[in-house]
Amino acid sequence: MTGPVRNHSVLRTQAVGKRFGGGRLACHNISLEIASGEIVAIVGESGSGKTTLLRCLAGHLRPDDGIVEIQGKDRRLRSIWSLQEEQRVGLLRSHVGFIHQRPQDGLRMNISAGANIVETLAVAGLRDFSQMRRIAKDWLECVEIHPCRIDDLPGSFSGGMQQRLQIARGLVKRPRLLLMDEPTGGLDVSVQARILDLLRRLVHDLPVAVVLVTHDLGVARMLADRLYVLKSGTIVEHGLADQVLDDPHHPYTQLLVSSVLRA
């Protein structure tokens, strides 16, 4: 794994916390910073707070504490919850991509593959139909789907192809930040490896800052530059991915790593 590309910070959080009913802490005092071209994995067991944190970063869920800052058009960090709603929606729509675990949650299943890819560009004002077709075909090729499938509905694709189509939809607008929630969950090992190789190439070519949420330490090792380990909503260990996985210090991280070795 090569080291991260150190450009301007794209995402920064300071002491982010979120509570649910009864005062239950979903995440607490989360501070992290991610640069363009860098892939950061957040790992932990089910219920550790990973998905709640990702939703706070995506602007889907307002944190109860702390600050979430995302790089804007002028390359300055903006506190998303300090913006007016229209400004926040515009920033998130133009600069943040989100890849769901279930591709059906990130695709519109009733429109063609090509329309799925270029829809965000059309919302942003692109109206040239021939240009939209050309962009869609280019991105289908980028994610290893034959351009002849441009007019096919996503339901006719395999699970792996649907996930690659969702990746094209998320990256076509060239976001500054890409958030991924278990992007290879439910796929067989060979399909997982193909998607991870594709993601690694696209992320570093664009480049884009990536936050990957996963319970799979193998996925984290393959893709991530840095790693944060989350337990009961709190970061218990962080560092370079290979170093954390090869020499875990916190007992919880040691337990996670040893459980993989025993499997």
C-alpha positions in Angstrom: 0.0 0.0 0.0 1.4 3.4 -1.0 1.2 6.3 1.4 -1.6 8.8 1.3 -1.5 11.8 -1.0 -1.1 14.8 1.2 -3.1 17.7 -0.4 -5.6 20.1 1.2 -7.8 18.6 3.9 -11.2 17.7 2.4 -13.0 16.6 5.6 -12.4 17.5 9.2 -14.4 16.6 12.2 -14.0 18.0 15.7 -15.5 16.1 18.8 -18.5 14.8 16.9 -21.1 13.1 19.0 -24.6 11.6 18.4 -27.1 10.3 21.0 -30.3 8.5 20.4 -33.4 7.8 22.5 -32.7 7.4 26.2 -29.4 9.2 25.9 -27.7 6.2 24.3 -24.4 7.3 22.8 -24.0 6.2 19.1 -20.7 8.0 18.7 -18.7 10.3 21.0 -15.8 12.8 20.6 -14.9 11.7 17.0 -12.1 13.9 15.5 -10.5 13.1 12.2 -9.0 14.8 9.2 -8.7 13.4 5.6 -6.8 14.7 2.6 -7.5 14.5 -1.1 -6.3 11.1 -2.5 -6.4 9.5 0.9 -8.5 6.4 1.9 -9.5 6.1 5.5 -11.3 3.1 6.9 -13.5 3.1 10.0 -13.8 -0.4 11.3 -15.6 -2.1 14.2 -18.2 -4.7 15.0 -21.9 -4.2 14.3 -23.3 -1.6 16.7 -20.0 0.2 17.1 -21.4 3.4 15.7 -19.7 3.3 12.2 -22.9 3.9 10.1 -24.2 6.6 12.5 -20.8 8.4 12.1 -20.9 8.1 8.3 -24.5 9.5 8.2 -23.3 12.5 10.3 -20.4 13.0 7.8 -22.8 12.8 4.9 -25.2 15.4 6.3 -27.9 12.7 6.6 -27.9 13.0 10.4 -27.2 16.1 12.4 -24.8 15.4 15.2 -25.6 16.6 18.7 -22.1 17.7 19.4 -19.0 18.8 17.5 -18.3 20.1 14.0 -18.3 18.5 10.5 -16.3 20.5 7.9 -16.2 19.7 4.2 -14.1 21.4 1.5 -16.1 23.8 -0.7 -15.7 25.1 -4.2 -13.1 27.7 -3.0 -11.1 24.8 -1.3 -11.9 26.2 2.2 -13.4 23.9 4.8 -17.1 24.8 5.6 -19.0 23.7 8.7 -21.9 22.0 7.0 -24.4 22.5 9.9 -23.5 26.2 10.1 -24.7 26.7 6.5 -28.2 27.6 5.5 -30.1 24.6 4.3 -29.9 25.5 0.6 -26.1 26.1 0.8 -25.6 22.8 2.7 -27.7 20.8 0.2 -25.8 22.4 -2.7 -22.4 21.7 -1.1 -23.2 18.0 -0.3 -24.8 17.4 -3.7 -21.8 18.8 -5.7 -18.9 17.7 -3.5 -19.9 14.5 -1.7 -20.6 11.1 -3.2 -22.2 8.2 -1.2 -21.9 4.5 -2.0 -24.5 2.3 -0.2 -24.0 -1.3 0.8 -27.1 -2.2 -1.2 -26.6 -0.7 -4.6 -30.4 -0.6 -5.0 -30.4 2.1 -2.3 -28.1 4.2 -4.3 -29.6 3.7 -7.8 -32.8 4.6 -9.4 -34.0 1.2 -10.5 -36.7 2.5 -12.9 -34.3 4.4 -15.2 -31.5 3.2 -17.5 -27.9 2.7 -16.5 -26.8 5.7 -18.5 -29.5 7.9 -17.0 -28.4 6.8 -13.5 -24.9 8.0 -14.2 -25.6 11.4 -15.7 -28.6 12.3 -13.5 -26.6 14.4 -11.1 -25.0 16.3 -14.0 -28.4 17.0 -15.4 -29.5 18.4 -12.0 -26.4 20.6 -12.1 -27.5 22.0 -15.5 -26.1 19.8 -18.2 -28.6 19.6 -21.1 -26.7 18.4 -24.1 -28.1 14.9 -24.7 -25.2 13.7 -26.9 -22.7 14.8 -24.4 -24.6 13.1 -21.6 -24.6 9.8 -23.6 -20.9 10.2 -24.3 -20.1 10.8 -20.6 -22.3 7.8 -19.5 -20.5 5.5 -22.0 -17.1 6.7 -20.8 -18.0 6.0 -17.2 -19.5 2.6 -18.0 -16.1 1.7 -19.5 -14.4 3.1 -16.4 -16.3 0.7 -14.2 -15.9 -2.2 -16.6 -19.4 -2.4 -17.9 -19.8 -2.6 -21.7 -21.2 0.6 -23.1 -23.8 -1.3 -25.0 -25.6 -1.7 -21.6 -26.3 2.1 -21.5 -30.0 1.7 -22.0 -30.5 -1.3 -19.8 -32.3 -1.1 -16.4 -30.1 -1.7 -13.3 -32.4 -4.6 -12.4 -31.0 -6.6 -15.3 -27.4 -6.3 -13.9 -25.7 -8.7 -11.4 -25.1 -7.5 -7.9 -21.4 -6.7 -8.7 -22.4 -4.8 -11.8 -25.0 -2.8 -9.9 -22.3 -1.8 -7.4 -20.0 -0.7 -10.1 -22.8 1.3 -11.7 -23.4 3.0 -8.3 -19.7 3.8 -8.1 -19.9 5.5 -11.5 -23.0 7.4 -10.4 -21.2 8.6 -7.3 -17.9 9.6 -9.0 -19.2 11.1 -12.3 -19.5 14.6 -10.7 -15.9 14.3 -9.4 -16.7 14.8 -5.8 -14.1 16.0 -3.3 -15.3 13.4 -0.8 -16.6 9.8 -1.3 -18.3 8.0 1.6 -18.8 4.3 1.4 -20.9 2.1 3.7 -19.7 -1.6 3.4 -19.4 -1.3 -0.4 -18.5 -5.0 -0.9 -20.9 -6.5 1.7 -22.9 -9.4 0.4 -20.7 -10.0 -2.7 -18.6 -13.1 -3.2 -14.8 -12.8 -2.7 -13.8 -12.7 -6.4 -16.3 -9.8 -7.1 -15.2 -8.0 -3.9 -11.5 -8.1 -5.1 -12.5 -6.7 -8.5 -14.5 -3.8 -7.0 -11.7 -3.0 -4.5 -9.1 -2.9 -7.3 -11.4 -0.7 -9.3 -12.1 1.7 -6.4 -8.4 2.0 -5.6 -7.6 3.0 -9.2 -10.4 5.5 -9.6 -9.8 7.1 -6.2 -6.2 7.8 -6.8 -6.7 8.8 -10.4 -9.3 11.5 -9.7 -8.2 12.1 -6.8 -10.9 12.1 -4.1 -10.8 11.7 -0.3 -12.6 8.5 0.9 -14.1 7.4 4.1 -14.8 3.6 4.1 -17.0 2.0 6.8 -16.5 -1.7 7.0 -16.4 -4.6 9.5 -14.1 -6.5 7.1 -10.5 -6.1 8.1 -9.4 -7.7 4.8 -11.2 -5.0 2.8 -9.7 -2.3 5.1 -6.2 -3.7 4.5 -6.6 -3.9 0.7 -8.0 -0.4 0.3 -7.1 1.9 3.2 -4.1 4.2 3.9 -5.2 4.8 7.5 -7.5 3.1 9.9 -9.7 4.2 12.8 -11.0 1.5 15.1 -14.4 2.3 16.7 -15.8 0.6 19.8 -19.1 1.6 21.4 -19.0 4.9 19.5 -15.5 5.9 20.5 -12.2 5.7 18.6 -9.9 3.3 20.5 -7.0 3.1 18.1 -5.9 4.8 14.8 -2.8 4.9 12.6 -1.5 3.6 9.3 -3.7 0.6 8.2 -0.9 -2.0 7.9 0.7 -0.9 11.2 -2.6 -1.1 13.1 -3.5 -4.5 11.7 0.0 -6.0 12.0 0.7 -4.6 15.5 -2.6 -3.7 17.2 -2.2 -2.1 20.6 -5.7 -1.8 22.0 -7.3 -5.0 23.4 -10.4 -4.5 21.2 -8.3 -4.2 18.1 -6.3 -7.2 19.1 -9.6 -9.1 19.5 -10.8 -8.0 16.0 -7.5 -9.1 14.4 -7.3 -12.4 16.2 -10.9 -13.3 15.2 -9.9 -12.9 11.6 -6.9 -15.1 12.0 -9.0 -17.8 13.7 -11.7 -17.7 10.9 
